[in-house]
């Protein structure tokens, strides 16, 4: 999402500097080194609560005793013209444990009276009283609030947030490199191309999701066995299964945002007569999207892998966990029938679902592409919405803007697609 936002500003073109307060600062610094207008600071909830907020609250004379890194982060925030809050699922009853973090992420900007915009994210439902009170208090103070689907926007307005509207997921603005040059220089992508040539088959991708695995496990459903059925069915239907860890982590035991560990478990369970290709590489968001564009179909559980498929005109048969989160985005492409909830996983039904979706592949792809230009155009227009919201809020406080590049701070709550990152 961050790279999509950056590309939207670059296309405007608008001179902008992003000060990114990231949940994964070490990883995101590696991404940011390739971009001249991204600077990354630690933005984990612990960093905000124990470092950034105290540094903001301390009297001026006491701040000179802060560690140098803390001062740099505070100075970067103070110099920003606006604060952009970029998240995945915000103020949802199904994720109550994140409510304090959702409030905390907004506090630094509010404390400094910076115009604050909640960028495209899933909102609600907010029926729980704690979630509802926290969401209303937080969102009403924002300069603008964007739901990345019609249901999310409706949830915001139901809370009394008048400045809440639908805006597409920001990653639709991300520029995608051509696959062939990437495959020439990136071994993992070259391996996919060679596997397709050697097998003589077209490819169908599979992007597992550790969140779906954990939620299915609580219901007593075997998500790994379900994926085995999916991969086997893809092979039996005459396609090459390509298993893609869209959220890549190096930890072998931890499943926290680590689809790689889940993919490796899946590989050990596959029958020996079912060949597949596994992409064991930490690819960037543009590289992942370019790869997904080579597929005939994507069987998706990771949300942003589904978004990438839509962005490339590839039908995504989706098995997800945050139901209105997935459905409302698919609905913008007339493809909401491609979603199946994790609590309805059926090893027997998936074979017929795959067959039916592959039979309608061209029709579905055409339908998706017909909607893509409008969605992408609206995503690119986010630059004007952000600039207008920031300038309106500044004007309301009678502040004069100096002729300098706009600077934005991003706080990234827990990312759902590491590899996008800034997903």
Buried (B, 14 or more C-beta within 10 A) or exposed (E): BBBBBBBBBBEBEBEBBBBBBBBBBEBBBEBBEEEEBBBBBBBBBEBBBEBBBBBBEBEEEEBEEBEEEBBBBBEBBEEBBBBBBBBBBBBBBBBEEBBEBBBBBBBBBBEBEBBBBBBBBBBBBBEBEEBBEBBBEBBBEBBBBBBBBBBBBBBBBBBEBEBBBBBBBBBBBBEBEEBEEBBEEBEBBBBBBEBBEEBEBBBBBBBBBBBBBBBBEEEEBBBBEBBBBBBBBBBEBEBBBBBBBBBBBEEEEEBEBBBBBBBBBBBEEBEEEBBBBBBBBBBBBBBBBBBBBBBBBBBBBBBBBBBBBBBBBBBBBBBBBBBBBBBBBBBBBEBBBBBBBBEEBEBEEBBEBBEEBBEBBEEBBEBBEEBBEEBBEBBBBBBEBBBEBBBEBBEEEEEEEEEEEBBBBBBBBBBBBBBBBBB
